Amino acid sequence: MGISGMTGFARDSGEAEWGSWVWEARSVNGKGLDVRLNTPSGLDTVEQAIRKAASDAFNRGSLQVSLRVDLSGGETIRVNPDVLAKLSAAYKTETGDIPTGVALATLMGIKGVVEADTFSMRDLAEVEGASDALSASGTKAFRALAVNRDEEGETLSAILLDQLQEMEKLVVSATAFAEAQKTALAEKYRARIAEFDSDNAVSEERLATEVAVLAAKADVTEELDRLSAHVARGKTMVSGDGPIGRDLGFLAQELNREANTLCSKSASLDLTNDGLALKSLVDQLKEQAANVE
């Protein structure tokens, strides 16, 4: 098991006394589950069963599902004995003879004597076991499609984990730069004050207060803690089972929010670079999340 993608193709076919059929199912990315069926008219029971099978098998994705049925037997010719008997009786009354040869052929050509029955899809719906066979075959195609999507999910899982691990490294690096940033800010501020305060008019207490205010404004501890928590949550999600696409997309938004704040509070080039690198990885994660069921 594991996460699943949303792209795949599957096909299933079968034969019976009444004909043959082919199911084809294609799946691409979608925000929700959108199933579009193209089936012959008259097979309402089959369509209902396939829609249910799709909702049972998938949570997200745009599915194009088609069914082609080729009926065997074609057209059946039958004679209406009642109509022929009435016409024959009328002929005998008029001529005194039983219609044979050309006369019989003429009667057979009259509308209603010979009827053609064409086996249709509506007739197929009444054939015992036909709808069940078609529905079972369509469900089988969905199982094959799910396998394709699971295989894509394995590839996506590896990509997502790599991205999250890179984020984890950047958070560790940013944490070190954030600690150094506090000291650098304090030293820079003291140096600037010293340039303009040659008479030492600014007290050490006032200077310490201002340095503390600057350090508080530049403190990114909460952002880094939340980034760490989000990355850990992402790794747990990707390593688990079930549909996570929507949750992963939301997580990417939260990661992006924290990375933006980190960049806005940064007072060092190193911390800014880590923040920008995080934003780039988050964008990549968001793109891949759109491929996950």
C-alpha positions, 0 to 999 in steps of 0.5 A: 500500500501507500499513496496513490497518483491519479494518472493511469489507463486500464482495459478489460474485455469479455465475450458471451453468447450475446456478443463481446465488449470492451471497457476502457478507463483513463484517469488524470488529475482532478480536484475531486472525483469526476466520472464521465461515462460513455456507455450504450443507451439502454444499459442504465443498470450497468451505468449505475453500478459502474458509477458506484464502483468508481466512487468505491475505488477512487477519491480523486481524479478525472475519469473517462470511462467507455464501454463498447458492446458488439452484439451477435445474432444481428437481425432475426426474421419471423413470419406472423402466422395470424396475419398470413392466415387471414390473407390466405383465407381472403385469397381462397375466398376470392379465387377458390385456391390455396395461395402457392408459388407467386401468389404466396410470395405476393402475400408474404410481401405484404407489410406485417406478414414478415417481421424483422426483430433486431437484438438491441441494447434494451433487449440486452438489458433483459438478458439474464446475467448480461448486466452483471457480467458487464458491471463485473468487467468494468469493476475489474478495469477499475482494479487494474487502473488502481494498480497503475495509480498506485505505481505512480504513487510509489514514484511520487512518494519518493519525490515528496520524501526527498523534497521534505528531507531537503526542507528538513536540512534547510530548517536545521541550517536556518536555525543555526543562522537565526541564532547567529542573527541575534548576536550579529544584530546586537553587535551591528546596533551597538556599533552604529550607536557608538558612531553617533554617540561619542559622548556616551549619552545613551545608557547601557540600560537603554542600549540593552533595551533597544537590542532586546526589542530588535532581537524580538522582532527578528526572532524566528524561533516560532516559525522554525518550530512550525516549519519543523512540525509541518515537515515532520507531519508531511513525512508521516503523511507521505509514508502512510496510506490512503488519500492525502492529496488535499491535506498535502496541498493544505500543508504546502500552503502552511509551509509557504506561509512560514517560509514567507515570514522567515524571509521577511524577518531575516536580517542576514543573507544566509537566513534569507537564502535558506528561506528562499530555498525553502519557498522553492521546495514548497512550490515543488511540493505543491505541484507534486501534491496536485498529482496525489490522490 
